[in-house]
Structure formats: structure tokens, C-alpha cells
Amino acid sequence: MAVDIEALKAAIFDLVASTHGKKNLKPMDITKDMIARFGEDNCGKIDVKRALRELIDAGTLTYMYAGGSYITLPEPRSEAVDEG
């Protein structure tokens, strides 16, 4: 039985949030962790890739480049106030 995509997305977000500012996670690091967490029979590379794509498309996570590609939380946006 494959893992539910929403459960996988929640687990990925929790992993990235827990390491934010401490460790940069590559997509393969996340894939290995999710396969170890849910088991090879329940979670594969394609499942993790799909969940990552959905999280990135929704703006929940983002890619960062610092000598390599990493998955991280998006930078907080400061809202510009028009005082003119």
C-alpha cells in the first residue's frame, strides 16, 4: 500500500522545517529519509519527487542554490507599504 501523498507532503515539510537554518537538505537526502521512514514498499523516489513538486509549486517549499541545489523554506516576504 503506497503512502498517502498528503501524509508524505506533511512529513517532508516537517523534515525541512526541523532542519531549517541548521542543515541544507538536497532532494536526494529528503528522498532517502522518506523511504527509510515509510519503507521501500510504501514510498518510492517517484512518490517523493511528486510530493516535492507539489510543495514547491504551492510555495510551501523552495529551491535554494548555494554550491548545490537544496530544498528549504521560502524566505519571508516583507510587505511594502505605499505611503505616497
N, CA, C and O atoms as a GROMACS GRO file, in nm:
protein
  336
    1MET      N    1   0.085  -0.118   0.000
    1MET     CA    2   0.000   0.000   0.000
    1MET      C    3   0.089   0.124   0.000
    1MET      O    4   0.173   0.140   0.088
    2ALA      N    5   0.069   0.209  -0.096
    2ALA     CA    6   0.150   0.331  -0.107
    2ALA      C    7   0.108   0.433  -0.002
    2ALA      O    8  -0.007   0.438   0.042
    3VAL      N    9   0.205   0.512   0.037
    3VAL     CA   10   0.179   0.616   0.136
    3VAL      C   11   0.089   0.724   0.074
    3VAL      O   12   0.100   0.754  -0.044
    4ASP      N   13   0.001   0.780   0.155
    4ASP     CA   14  -0.086   0.888   0.112
    4ASP      C   15  -0.001   1.012   0.079
    4ASP      O   16   0.089   1.046   0.156
    5ILE      N   17  -0.028   1.077  -0.032
    5ILE     CA   18   0.052   1.192  -0.077
    5ILE      C   19   0.048   1.306   0.025
    5ILE      O   20   0.147   1.376   0.044
    6GLU      N   21  -0.064   1.325   0.090
    6GLU     CA   22  -0.075   1.433   0.189
    6GLU      C   23   0.011   1.402   0.312
    6GLU      O   24   0.072   1.492   0.368
    7ALA      N   25   0.015   1.276   0.353
    7ALA     CA   26   0.100   1.235   0.466
    7ALA      C   27   0.247   1.251   0.429
    7ALA      O   28   0.329   1.293   0.511
    8LEU      N   29   0.280   1.218   0.306
    8LEU     CA   30   0.417   1.233   0.258
    8LEU      C   31   0.458   1.380   0.254
    8LEU      O   32   0.568   1.415   0.296
    9LYS      N   33   0.370   1.464   0.203
    9LYS     CA   34   0.399   1.608   0.198
    9LYS      C   35   0.418   1.665   0.338
    9LYS      O   36   0.507   1.747   0.360
   10ALA      N   37   0.335   1.623   0.432
   10ALA     CA   38   0.347   1.670   0.571
   10ALA      C   39   0.479   1.626   0.632
   10ALA      O   40   0.543   1.703   0.703
   11ALA      N   41   0.520   1.502   0.605
   11ALA     CA   42   0.647   1.450   0.658
   11ALA      C   43   0.765   1.525   0.598
   11ALA      O   44   0.862   1.554   0.668
   12ILE      N   45   0.758   1.554   0.469
   12ILE     CA   46   0.866   1.629   0.403
   12ILE      C   47   0.875   1.769   0.461
   12ILE      O   48   0.984   1.817   0.493
   13PHE      N   49   0.762   1.836   0.475
   13PHE     CA   50   0.762   1.970   0.530
   13PHE      C   51   0.820   1.970   0.672
   13PHE      O   52   0.900   2.057   0.707
   14ASP      N   53   0.779   1.874   0.755
   14ASP     CA   54   0.829   1.866   0.892
   14ASP      C   55   0.981   1.845   0.894
   14ASP      O   56   1.051   1.905   0.976
   15LEU      N   57   1.031   1.761   0.804
   15LEU     CA   58   1.175   1.736   0.796
   15LEU      C   59   1.250   1.864   0.758
   15LEU      O   60   1.349   1.900   0.822
   16VAL      N   61   1.204   1.932   0.654
   16VAL     CA   62   1.270   2.055   0.609
   16VAL      C   63   1.262   2.163   0.716
   16VAL      O   64   1.360   2.233   0.742
   17ALA      N   65   1.146   2.178   0.779
   17ALA     CA   66   1.128   2.279   0.883
   17ALA      C   67   1.216   2.250   1.004
   17ALA      O   68   1.270   2.343   1.065
   18SER      N   69   1.233   2.123   1.039
   18SER     CA   70   1.313   2.089   1.157
   18SER      C   71   1.462   2.110   1.135
   18SER      O   72   1.536   2.128   1.232
   19THR      N   73   1.507   2.109   1.010
   19THR     CA   74   1.649   2.130   0.983
   19THR      C   75   1.679   2.270   0.930
   19THR      O   76   1.795   2.302   0.904
   20HIS      N   77   1.576   2.352   0.913
   20HIS     CA   78   1.593   2.487   0.856
   20HIS      C   79   1.692   2.568   0.940
   20HIS      O   80   1.676   2.581   1.061
   21GLY      N   81   1.792   2.622   0.874
   21GLY     CA   82   1.893   2.704   0.941
   21GLY      C   83   2.003   2.622   1.005
   21GLY      O   84   2.102   2.679   1.052
   22LYS      N   85   1.989   2.490   1.008
   22LYS     CA   86   2.089   2.403   1.068
   22LYS      C   87   2.163   2.320   0.964
   22LYS      O   88   2.284   2.302   0.971
   23LYS      N   89   2.085   2.271   0.868
   23LYS     CA   90   2.140   2.182   0.766
   23LYS      C   91   2.066   2.201   0.636
   23LYS      O   92   1.943   2.211   0.636
   24ASN      N   93   2.138   2.207   0.526
   24ASN     CA   94   2.077   2.216   0.394
   24ASN      C   95   2.049   2.075   0.344
   24ASN      O   96   2.138   1.990   0.343
   25LEU      N   97   1.926   2.050   0.302
   25LEU     CA   98   1.886   1.919   0.253
   25LEU      C   99   1.877   1.918   0.101
   25LEU      O  100   1.808   2.001   0.041
   26LYS      N  101   1.946   1.824   0.041
   26LYS     CA  102   1.935   1.804  -0.103
   26LYS      C  103   1.811   1.719  -0.128
   26LYS      O  104   1.766   1.647  -0.038
   27PRO      N  105   1.756   1.726  -0.247
   27PRO     CA  106   1.639   1.642  -0.277
   27PRO      C  107   1.663   1.494  -0.248
   27PRO      O  108   1.573   1.424  -0.202
   28MET      N  109   1.784   1.444  -0.276
   28MET     CA  110   1.812   1.303  -0.252
   28MET      C  111   1.816   1.272  -0.102
   28MET      O  112   1.779   1.161  -0.061
   29ASP      N  113   1.860   1.368  -0.019
   29ASP     CA  114   1.857   1.348   0.126
   29ASP      C  115   1.713   1.328   0.174
   29ASP      O  116   1.685   1.241   0.256
   30ILE      N  117   1.624   1.409   0.120
   30ILE     CA  118   1.482   1.400   0.157
   30ILE      C  119   1.424   1.268   0.109
   30ILE      O  120   1.349   1.202   0.181
   31THR      N  121   1.459   1.228  -0.012
   31THR     CA  122   1.410   1.102  -0.068
   31THR      C  123   1.453   0.984   0.018
   31THR      O  124   1.372   0.898   0.052
   32LYS      N  125   1.580   0.981   0.054
   32LYS     CA  126   1.631   0.870   0.137
   32LYS      C  127   1.562   0.867   0.272
   32LYS      O  128   1.528   0.759   0.322
   33ASP      N  129   1.541   0.983   0.333
   33ASP     CA  130   1.475   0.989   0.464
   33ASP      C  131   1.332   0.940   0.455
   33ASP      O  132   1.286   0.866   0.543
   34MET      N  133   1.260   0.979   0.352
   34MET     CA  134   1.119   0.939   0.338
   34MET      C  135   1.106   0.789   0.310
   34MET      O  136   1.015   0.724   0.361
   35ILE      N  137   1.196   0.734   0.230
   35ILE     CA  138   1.194   0.590   0.203
   35ILE      C  139   1.225   0.514   0.331
   35ILE      O  140   1.163   0.411   0.359
   36ALA      N  141   1.320   0.564   0.410
   36ALA     CA  142   1.353   0.499   0.537
   36ALA      C  143   1.235   0.509   0.634
   36ALA      O  144   1.208   0.415   0.709
   37ARG      N  145   1.166   0.622   0.634
   37ARG     CA  146   1.055   0.645   0.728
   37ARG      C  147   0.933   0.560   0.692
   37ARG      O  148   0.872   0.499   0.780
   38PHE      N  149   0.897   0.556   0.564
   38PHE     CA  150   0.774   0.488   0.522
   38PHE      C  151   0.797   0.347   0.469
   38PHE      O  152   0.702   0.270   0.455
   39GLY      N  153   0.921   0.312   0.438
   39GLY     CA  154   0.953   0.181   0.384
   39GLY      C  155   0.954   0.180   0.232
   39GLY      O  156   0.877   0.252   0.168
   40GLU      N  157   1.042   0.098   0.176
   40GLU     CA  158   1.056   0.092   0.030
   40GLU      C  159   0.929   0.045  -0.040
   40GLU      O  160   0.901   0.083  -0.153
   41ASP      N  161   0.851  -0.039   0.029
   41ASP     CA  162   0.728  -0.091  -0.031
   41ASP      C  163   0.617   0.013  -0.037
   41ASP      O  164   0.526   0.002  -0.118
   42ASN      N  165   0.626   0.114   0.049
   42ASN     CA  166   0.521   0.214   0.058
   42ASN      C  167   0.556   0.348  -0.006
   42ASN      O  168   0.468   0.427  -0.036
   43CYS      N  169   0.684   0.374  -0.026
   43CYS     CA  170   0.729   0.505  -0.072
   43CYS      C  171   0.849   0.489  -0.165
   43CYS      O  172   0.948   0.425  -0.130
   44GLY      N  173   0.839   0.547  -0.284
   44GLY     CA  174   0.948   0.539  -0.379
   44GLY      C  175   0.996   0.677  -0.420
   44GLY      O  176   0.940   0.779  -0.379
   45LYS      N  177   1.099   0.680  -0.502
   45LYS     CA  178   1.156   0.807  -0.549
   45LYS      C  179   1.051   0.891  -0.623
   45LYS      O  180   1.047   1.013  -0.608
   46ILE      N  181   0.968   0.825  -0.702
   46ILE     CA  182   0.867   0.897  -0.780
   46ILE      C  183   0.766   0.962  -0.687
   46ILE      O  184   0.722   1.075  -0.712
   47ASP      N  185   0.728   0.893  -0.580
   47ASP     CA  186   0.633   0.950  -0.483
   47ASP      C  187   0.690   1.075  -0.418
   47ASP      O  188   0.620   1.176  -0.405
   48VAL      N  189   0.816   1.068  -0.377
   48VAL     CA  190   0.880   1.182  -0.311
   48VAL      C  191   0.896   1.298  -0.409
   48VAL      O  192   0.872   1.413  -0.374
   49LYS      N  193   0.934   1.266  -0.532
   49LYS     CA  194   0.950   1.371  -0.634
   49LYS      C  195   0.817   1.442  -0.659
   49LYS      O  196   0.813   1.564  -0.672
   50ARG      N  197   0.710   1.366  -0.665
   50ARG     CA  198   0.577   1.424  -0.687
   50ARG      C  199   0.537   1.514  -0.569
   50ARG      O  200   0.487   1.624  -0.589
   51ALA      N  201   0.560   1.466  -0.448
   51ALA     CA  202   0.525   1.544  -0.329
   51ALA      C  203   0.608   1.671  -0.322
   51ALA      O  204   0.555   1.778  -0.290
   52LEU      N  205   0.738   1.663  -0.352
   52LEU     CA  206   0.824   1.782  -0.353
   52LEU      C  207   0.775   1.882  -0.456
   52LEU      O  208   0.770   2.002  -0.429
   53ARG      N  209   0.740   1.834  -0.574
   53ARG     CA  210   0.693   1.923  -0.681
   53ARG      C  211   0.567   1.997  -0.636
   53ARG      O  212   0.554   2.117  -0.659
   54GLU      N  213   0.474   1.925  -0.572
   54GLU     CA  214   0.351   1.989  -0.526
   54GLU      C  215   0.380   2.094  -0.418
   54GLU      O  216   0.320   2.201  -0.418
   55LEU      N  217   0.472   2.063  -0.327
   55LEU     CA  218   0.508   2.159  -0.222
   55LEU      C  219   0.576   2.282  -0.279
   55LEU      O  220   0.551   2.394  -0.233
   56ILE      N  221   0.660   2.264  -0.378
   56ILE     CA  222   0.731   2.376  -0.440
   56ILE      C  223   0.635   2.459  -0.525
   56ILE      O  224   0.640   2.582  -0.522
   57ASP      N  225   0.549   2.393  -0.601
   57ASP     CA  226   0.451   2.464  -0.683
   57ASP      C  227   0.356   2.547  -0.598
   57ASP      O  228   0.312   2.654  -0.639
   58ALA      N  229   0.324   2.498  -0.478
   58ALA     CA  230   0.233   2.570  -0.388
   58ALA      C  231   0.304   2.682  -0.312
   58ALA      O  232   0.239   2.763  -0.246
   59GLY      N  233   0.438   2.687  -0.320
   59GLY     CA  234   0.513   2.790  -0.250
   59GLY      C  235   0.543   2.754  -0.105
   59GLY      O  236   0.594   2.837  -0.030
   60THR      N  237   0.512   2.631  -0.065
   60THR     CA  238   0.538   2.587   0.072
   60THR      C  239   0.686   2.565   0.095
   60THR      O  240   0.738   2.595   0.202
   61LEU      N  241   0.755   2.512  -0.007
   61LEU     CA  242   0.900   2.494  -0.005
   61LEU      C  243   0.957   2.558  -0.130
   61LEU      O  244   0.884   2.591  -0.224
   62THR      N  245   1.089   2.576  -0.130
   62THR     CA  246   1.153   2.636  -0.245
   62THR      C  247   1.292   2.577  -0.264
   62THR      O  248   1.349   2.520  -0.172
   63TYR      N  249   1.344   2.591  -0.386
   63TYR     CA  250   1.482   2.552  -0.413
   63TYR      C  251   1.573   2.667  -0.377
   63TYR      O  252   1.539   2.784  -0.395
   64MET      N  253   1.692   2.632  -0.326
   64MET     CA  254   1.795   2.730  -0.295
   64MET      C  255   1.923   2.679  -0.359
   64MET      O  256   1.948   2.558  -0.360
   65TYR      N  257   2.002   2.768  -0.411
   65TYR     CA  258   2.129   2.728  -0.468
   65TYR      C  259   2.242   2.790  -0.387
   65TYR      O  260   2.254   2.913  -0.379
   66ALA      N  261   2.325   2.706  -0.328
   66ALA     CA  262   2.443   2.751  -0.253
   66ALA      C  263   2.552   2.648  -0.275
   66ALA      O  264   2.584   2.570  -0.186
   67GLY      N  265   2.609   2.647  -0.396
   67GLY     CA  266   2.709   2.548  -0.430
   67GLY      C  267   2.646   2.414  -0.466
   67GLY      O  268   2.717   2.318  -0.496
   68GLY      N  269   2.516   2.407  -0.465
   68GLY     CA  270   2.438   2.289  -0.498
   68GLY      C  271   2.291   2.323  -0.478
   68GLY      O  272   2.259   2.426  -0.419
   69SER      N  273   2.203   2.239  -0.526
   69SER     CA  274   2.060   2.264  -0.511
   69SER      C  275   2.010   2.204  -0.380
   69SER      O  276   2.038   2.088  -0.349
   70TYR      N  277   1.936   2.284  -0.305
   70TYR     CA  278   1.882   2.241  -0.178
   70TYR      C  279   1.734   2.279  -0.170
   70TYR      O  280   1.688   2.370  -0.239
   71ILE      N  281   1.662   2.207  -0.086
   71ILE     CA  282   1.521   2.237  -0.060
   71ILE      C  283   1.515   2.308   0.073
   71ILE      O  284   1.575   2.263   0.171
   72THR      N  285   1.443   2.419   0.079
   72THR     CA  286   1.435   2.497   0.202
   72THR      C  287   1.298   2.565   0.213
   72THR      O  288   1.218   2.561   0.120
   73LEU      N  289   1.276   2.626   0.326
   73LEU     CA  290   1.155   2.707   0.344
   73LEU      C  291   1.174   2.838   0.269
   73LEU      O  292   1.286   2.889   0.263
   74PRO      N  293   1.069   2.893   0.212
   74PRO     CA  294   1.084   3.021   0.141
   74PRO      C  295   1.119   3.133   0.239
   74PRO      O  296   1.082   3.128   0.356
   75GLU      N  297   1.190   3.232   0.188
   75GLU     CA  298   1.224   3.348   0.269
   75GLU      C  299   1.097   3.428   0.296
   75GLU      O  300   1.013   3.444   0.206
   76PRO      N  301   1.082   3.478   0.417
   76PRO     CA  302   0.962   3.559   0.445
   76PRO      C  303   0.964   3.686   0.361
   76PRO      O  304   1.067   3.750   0.344
   77ARG      N  305   0.848   3.720   0.310
   77ARG     CA  306   0.836   3.841   0.227
   77ARG      C  307   0.798   3.959   0.316
   77ARG      O  308   0.711   3.948   0.402
   78SER      N  309   0.863   4.069   0.292
   78SER     CA  310   0.823   4.190   0.363
   78SER      C  311   0.724   4.265   0.275
   78SER      O  312   0.752   4.290   0.158
   79GLU      N  313   0.613   4.301   0.330
   79GLU     CA  314   0.510   4.370   0.254
   79GLU      C  315   0.546   4.518   0.245
   79GLU      O  316   0.563   4.585   0.347
   80ALA      N  317   0.558   4.566   0.124
   80ALA     CA  318   0.589   4.707   0.102
   80ALA      C  319   0.463   4.790   0.126
   80ALA      O  320   0.356   4.756   0.076
   81VAL      N  321   0.477   4.896   0.200
   81VAL     CA  322   0.365   4.983   0.230
   81VAL      C  323   0.381   5.110   0.148
   81VAL      O  324   0.484   5.177   0.154
   82ASP      N  325   0.277   5.142   0.073
   82ASP     CA  326   0.281   5.263  -0.009
   82ASP      C  327   0.231   5.380   0.074
   82ASP      O  328   0.112   5.390   0.106
   83GLU      N  329   0.323   5.469   0.107
   83GLU     CA  330   0.286   5.584   0.189
   83GLU      C  331   0.275   5.711   0.104
   83GLU      O  332   0.278   5.822   0.157
   84GLY      N  333   0.262   5.696  -0.026
   84GLY     CA  334   0.263   5.808  -0.116
   84GLY      C  335   0.130   5.864  -0.139
   84GLY      O  336   0.116   5.960  -0.214
   0.00000   0.00000   0.00000
